[in-house]
Amino acid sequence: MLEDSVALKEAINQTMPFGKYAGRKLIFLPEPYLVWFHGQGFPENKLGRQLALMYEVRLNGLEKMLEPLILVN
């Protein structure tokens, strides 16, 4: 369970490495962008798993609950 908590915190604080939203934390990506990725298929790598997790967070309305885990740079 601890590794799930670490993975969640990492995903929330991961920054998007490319595209229009490069540099933005995954937790702050627009919902339509995550929905688009869901429809296209998430990449088969760590970033893809993190994006899929953020999609589920948005789908279930959990963003506010996770705000305390966001690290300020």
C-alpha positions in Angstrom: 0.0 0.0 0.0 2.9 2.4 0.7 4.1 2.0 -2.8 0.7 3.0 -4.1 0.8 6.2 -2.0 4.3 7.0 -3.4 3.1 6.3 -6.9 0.1 8.6 -6.4 2.2 11.4 -5.0 4.7 11.0 -7.9 2.0 11.1 -10.5 0.4 14.2 -9.0 3.7 16.1 -9.0 5.0 14.8 -12.4 5.2 17.5 -15.0 4.0 16.9 -18.6 7.2 16.6 -20.6 5.9 17.5 -24.0 3.1 19.2 -26.0 0.9 22.1 -25.3 0.9 21.5 -21.6 4.6 20.8 -21.2 5.8 21.8 -17.7 2.3 21.6 -16.2 1.8 19.1 -13.3 -0.3 16.2 -14.4 -2.9 17.0 -11.7 -3.5 20.3 -13.4 -4.0 19.0 -17.0 -7.4 19.9 -18.4 -10.0 17.1 -18.2 -10.6 17.1 -22.0 -6.9 16.4 -22.6 -7.1 13.4 -20.3 -10.3 12.2 -21.9 -8.6 12.5 -25.3 -5.6 10.4 -24.1 -8.1 7.8 -22.7 -9.8 7.6 -26.1 -6.5 7.3 -28.0 -4.8 5.0 -25.5 -2.3 6.0 -22.9 1.4 5.5 -23.7 2.8 2.1 -22.5 5.2 3.6 -20.0 5.4 5.2 -16.6 4.0 8.5 -17.9 1.1 6.6 -19.5 0.3 5.0 -16.2 0.5 8.3 -14.4 -1.8 9.9 -17.0 -4.3 7.1 -16.6 -4.2 7.6 -12.9 -4.9 11.3 -13.3 -7.8 10.4 -15.6 -9.3 8.3 -12.9 -8.7 11.0 -10.3 -10.6 13.5 -12.5 -13.3 10.9 -13.4 -14.0 10.4 -9.7 -13.7 14.1 -8.7 -10.8 13.6 -6.3 -8.6 16.6 -7.3 -9.5 18.7 -4.2 -8.8 15.8 -1.8 -5.3 15.4 -3.3 -4.3 19.0 -3.2 -2.3 18.6 0.1 0.0 16.2 -1.8 1.0 18.8 -4.4 4.6 20.0 -3.9 5.4 23.6 -4.5 8.5 24.2 -6.6 
